[in-house]
């Protein structure tokens, strides 16, 4: 096997060929800073005194990644000793290619409690901007990132207190496989209980072929000017989230294609980037890069306000105040267009405002005032370019700005096949095709590419057939749909971990559905005290009644616009009642007159599904939103995974609606779930054929998950293979035998085998089209009780191996280093703290004979979920102290458990004090002080032993012995939070 040193030597040789200077002399903080000082002084033509440099260094080093990244790209000011200001840049930001590029290796940043060594770092003008970590093993992207995250969370690490705070990108490679990702503050750069992690990318060519070998990657990505562009042009600083993003390869190619078209006067063009691929970011970035193009008078970036959620609006409004607010305030847009201020060269606006500005009938004479611009060269970039009103806008722009260039982004282009659509009154209308308007296709990244890249998920489609014949659209049909949803919702949404939309055919249907859900759920709740109602919201636009905001909102809501012309008062009353229910449920105060605030709140609340029920109670969330046209385009939430369809969809409308469900999250969300109540398989097949991008005949295979029988077959193979493996090891294939597995290699094998069983079971759990026979077969392969026990065994062994992984790091055996436990597969959205406490309460309230769940079963439920791994032992010990028949309510159980935990810790502290010859009260005070400040103070530790009057050698030995016993208690009391300085004793 190739050694890490060989990979490092080869990489440095490659970078030297690419004209990087290799600096073998830079190995520590002092030499890094000395080199930076020389480069800084040369770039800014200044000689700093030692005191000035020390002050500058302390000013620029900042543990906030976002703040450091801004400083890297801006002109900054420093006050010199004589009081004169020095305006400086850290690198040459006018021409990044003219900076000095150096490569260093094996840099050590030594601090009191950290001694990290970094493999290879690239410096631009003396500033460390890229870190490359080398591996000899096969790299999984999650493990690659985890190592960097672990480095960054170590106390005293160089990322917070040295020039490494300017790090922009991390690259991890084992030579044949290479990944890269952006640096970030810990809120966007950590593994949490859901195992979500930042996007980890592989580089690719323009036609989406992966470039993974480090030599090819270096040539295409790390050549000096390309890397400069990556950092200066193709990284995005998201102000509203204080977050760094690096653009994906296809986004970069799209932006380059637009810039190239403008420079070479190549006319209009369009980018086909699938829904969910970061289209809005790409189109916005393309427009901002045109700011410095002297040949362009203005660049207008045009969005549809209906598609923007609160976060996107905030981001645009941070870029340009009020640009996507106040739809009817077109005055600001006109002023910005006429302004000669550089800040107004790029303008973000809505398609609605643009339409008003170019409307010749507008009484404010906007069009007349814009006349001076009519012969100028203006660029329009449309974030979504196939709106039904687009044809008129396009015509108005072309007539008024004959020199304009138009660029459109679309996830679902209009081709000849899908250009015709049925209008509401039965007449046939047509869209202009994307090619007719925008002429040149500039770059394609289709849903087929995105699924293969794991940028979006595949779909599972359940074509639902009602048990008895009912007329589609009738009340009986709707009742069947409501009952089917109530029956299937838990499975579809992974026990409500996710939420859903119900797409209906008209406003009247939406209203009827809303009422039916209320009625049917109330009746089920009466019949069954354990029935838990879904939280239902409903959103459709109100009758416009002259409200320009609503009128503009409805321009692309054809069904809603037409529906509101018939019995508008009735619809208004129904919406008012719906909003009133919403206010009662969520403690809000929305009014129909401010409909947009209600609509934004619904969007925001759908996204609140991301919080666990412990952090944000379920009563505040939305399980299901009933819609007509709204939310079926543009809206994104990773925690929405299901679409119930009771309306006819086709072509781009179908793809847009389906794509609400397929944002990537983690392994608990294997696909987007579609339940179609209108039997539209023919339309689905046609849409897939049209939008797959290349008709290789594989589109359906790529887009759709395997049918249930095939996954059951795979599950059967995985279960049988694990059982055979256990038998080959002379064990009975039972969960309790797992504890008898000898040796770490065999334990690793079990972890990988059972993880595959669980992954397939997680997929099958979310299939909504399993029949009774299939469910019986799945249960027969591994009954729930047995599966739960295996999960418990898995978690126990995984915990032991994870400790080896953490303690031994690179010294751990290779197979353990490579292990990715994927605990998220074993975390239940149901089994949380409240659920367990409730179960325990019910357990005490029974009588031994009538007990629904035995003590062992209760412990089994707890042990089989990863949610409460740290607390599991304490909860089990607590359950053992309780008596069945001695009834306690949930509140008493929670108080009892907290008291039990505190008593257990107090007892253990007394033992530790006794073992170490210390006063119990002194040790208690020492522990409490650490937890209250979340800081470990080594001086206080010395003070603790002062009364014993020990020599330094003996004292050090006793301190280490104490901390070995005390650290697990401190970590338990910290409940997952980090205690600064404690790592030195782990």
Protein Blocks (a to p, Z undefined) as FASTA:
>chain_A
ZZfklmmmmmmmmmmmnopacdfkbmbfklmmmmmmmmmmmmnopaddfklmmmmmmmmp
cfblklmmmmmmmccddddfkopacdddfbdfklmmlpccdddehiacddfkbccddfbd
cdeehiafbdcdddfbdcdfklmmmmmmmmmmpghiaklmcmklmpmbdcddehjaccdd
ddddfkloccdfkopacdddddddfkopacfbfklmmmmmmgmklmmmmmmmmcccdfkl
opacdddfklmmmmmmmmmmmmnonojadddddehilmmmmmmmmmmmmmmmmkbmbdcd
dddfklpcfklmmmmmmmpghklgckllmmlmmmmmmpcbfklmpccddfklmmmmmmmk
bmnlmmmmmmmmmmpccddddfblcbfklmmmmmmmmmmmmmbccddddfbdcdfklmpc
cdfkopacddddfklmnopafbdcdfklmmmnopaccddddddddfbdcdehiaklmmmm
mmmmmmmmmmmnogolaccddddfbfklmmmmmmmmmmmmmmmmmmpmkbccdddddddd
ddfklpaklmmmmmmmmklmmmmmgokllmmmmmmmmmmmmmmmnopacdfklmmlmmmm
mmmmmmmmmpcfklocfklpcfbdcdfkgokgoiacfkbcbdcddbddehjlmmmmmmmm
mccfbfmlmbccdddfkopmkmmmmmmmmmnopaghlmmmmmpccdfklmmmmmmmmmmm
mmmmmmmnopacbfklmmmpgcjklmmmmmmmmmmmmmmmmmmmmpckbcfklmmmmmmm
ogfklmmmmmmmmmmmmmmmmmmmmmnmmmpcfklmmpcfklmlmpcfklgfklmmmmmm
mmmmmcfklpmbdfklmmmmmmmpcklmmmmmmmmmmmmmpcehiacdfklmmmmmmmmm
mmmmmmmmmmmmmmnopafklmmmmmmmmmmnopacfklmmmmmmmnopafklmmmmmmm
mmmmmmmmmmmmnnopacehklmmZZ
